[in-house]
């Protein structure tokens, strides 16, 4: 098999989570112990907070890494795929993370589906899957506002003000509790370390409810802010987020030299400014929300260039450039389905939105009632390095060499490293 050179634990995970023999490189998300959605419950359990969901499988976290821990630092590197980190270790770009891998516990986890920031990062901060938290894509139709909406900006698609500008509180949008609220209820101080400019963004207000905020501006400040937070007394949950691997990967692809350079710098920074100052009661966990796949520019189909398809939709295409959500006009469902199949060819698969929910790709129930309308009636899943972007009026059509959202192993598998001094 294509993954025969990976560690035994990763080979076993890929076999366990294989979605369909017809698509050997597709990975089914795990919500039962081997996915990012399970990690928050393990963190809360280590800190003595109540556990109401499924933690990581017991064999993944040795008892020696749990005992006597008073501070957990959860470092989330946006879009760092398992394979990207393994390549960095192979080439010597990440000696610090290689040391974490060797001295602590290291394994792969699956992202959520879709494998994208709003879905997976929300899962990492709530412990529940997209089927329950409702953050199901970069853009989706929100019945609450009657509009196709951008969930990063929490606004109508295009260049419009956030719904928060109308007086709606983004902090009330999420139908589930956050890990910060759960930690605080058990007497554990909860903090988020994130870009300073993100502090009052709608997405931070949605996902970070209950966390004290520490902002940073540069990579160096990212390290010093983590170190200062760790030095404070008491039981603490510290969530530290680094977005640049994702941003750079979108621009030049995860295999580009700038992506490698940024990973090298992050590795060195974590070693010198964070891990070298660690106490023995601090557990560091490094993971990602999703990975990223290198795109083929020859396999890009802009949906803006298919006017007959757009004319048959109630609202423009939603979702992700690798997972499109479609809402056909009444009576045009079959026409839209066939047109999507024709356009996709071997580059994609068209499925019913209801089928994705029935197969629990977005997670088990109880299903949040708004999820079916947000996913839509038809879904286009990209295969391999293909992509099907759509740019709303007012949004620039930006070419990308890296993307995520789909089911390929590069975007679905992320590393998880646990280490303490």
Secondary structure, DSSP 8 states (H G I E B T S, - for coil): -TTTTS-HHHHHHHHHTEEETTEEEEE----SSSBHHHHHHHHHHHTT----S--S-GGGS-GGGTTT--EEEEEEETT-BHHHHHHHHHHTS-HHHHHHHHHSEEEEEE--SSBSHHHHHHHHHHS--HHHH---SSEEEETTTTEEEETTTTEESSS--BGGGGT--GGGT-SS--HHHHHHHTT-EEEEEEEGGGTT-HHHHHHTTT-EEEEESSHHHHHHHHHHHHHSSS-EEEEEEE-HHHHHHHHH-TTSHHHHHHHHHHHHHIIIIIGGG--TTEEEEEE-S---EE--GGGB--GGG-HHHHHTBSS--EE-SSEEEE-B-TT-HHHHHHHHHHHHGGGEEEEEHHHHHHTTTT--SS--TTHHHHH-SEEEEE-TT-B-----TTS-----SEE-BSSBHHHHEEEEEEE--
